[in-house]
Amino acid sequence: MSDRRPFREVKLQWLQALSCDGSLSDCAKTIALYIVTTHMNGQTEQAWPSYQTIADATGKSVKTIQRAVRE
């Protein structure tokens, strides 16, 4: 039997932590929200979209995405 939590629960925990993190800029939160809700894999709980994919979806520049991901 697996000790893994349901993916929905994992995703909700990520979103709750993200919304309460006062150290992140609004831009970083927006980027993280996009990644978690759109690209997070249910099996691995990882996400690897390209900077360009994120930029195209959010309307931000690749440089802005890079800064937000570093944050």
NORDAWO-V194434 format. One record per residue. N is the residue number from 1. RES is the residue in three letters. PSI is psi in whole degrees, -180 to 180 (none if undefined). Layout:
# NORDAWO-V194434
n: [N & N]
res: [RES & RES]
psi: [PSI & PSI]
This chain:
# NORDAWO-V194434
n: [1 & 2 & 3 & 4 & 5 & 6 & 7 & 8 & 9 & 10 & 11 & 12 & 13 & 14 & 15 & 16 & 17 & 18 & 19 & 20 & 21 & 22 & 23 & 24 & 25 & 26 & 27 & 28 & 29 & 30 & 31 & 32 & 33 & 34 & 35 & 36 & 37 & 38 & 39 & 40 & 41 & 42 & 43 & 44 & 45 & 46 & 47 & 48 & 49 & 50 & 51 & 52 & 53 & 54 & 55 & 56 & 57 & 58 & 59 & 60 & 61 & 62 & 63 & 64 & 65 & 66 & 67 & 68 & 69 & 70 & 71]
res: [MET & SER & ASP & ARG & ARG & PRO & PHE & ARG & GLU & VAL & LYS & LEU & GLN & TRP & LEU & GLN & ALA & LEU & SER & CYS & ASP & GLY & SER & LEU & SER & ASP & CYS & ALA & LYS & THR & ILE & ALA & LEU & TYR & ILE & VAL & THR & THR & HIS & MET & ASN & GLY & GLN & THR & GLU & GLN & ALA & TRP & PRO & SER & TYR & GLN & THR & ILE & ALA & ASP & ALA & THR & GLY & LYS & SER & VAL & LYS & THR & ILE & GLN & ARG & ALA & VAL & ARG & GLU]
psi: [142 & 143 & 5 & 140 & 156 & 142 & -39 & -40 & -41 & -46 & -42 & -40 & -42 & -46 & -39 & -45 & -41 & -45 & -23 & 0 & 100 & -9 & -11 & 143 & 163 & -36 & -46 & -39 & -41 & -45 & -46 & -42 & -45 & -47 & -48 & -43 & -23 & -34 & -7 & 126 & 131 & -25 & -47 & -17 & 32 & 161 & 135 & 50 & 152 & 160 & -40 & -40 & -45 & -43 & -45 & -41 & -33 & -11 & 18 & 164 & 159 & -39 & -42 & -40 & -45 & -43 & -43 & -40 & -40 & -38 & none]
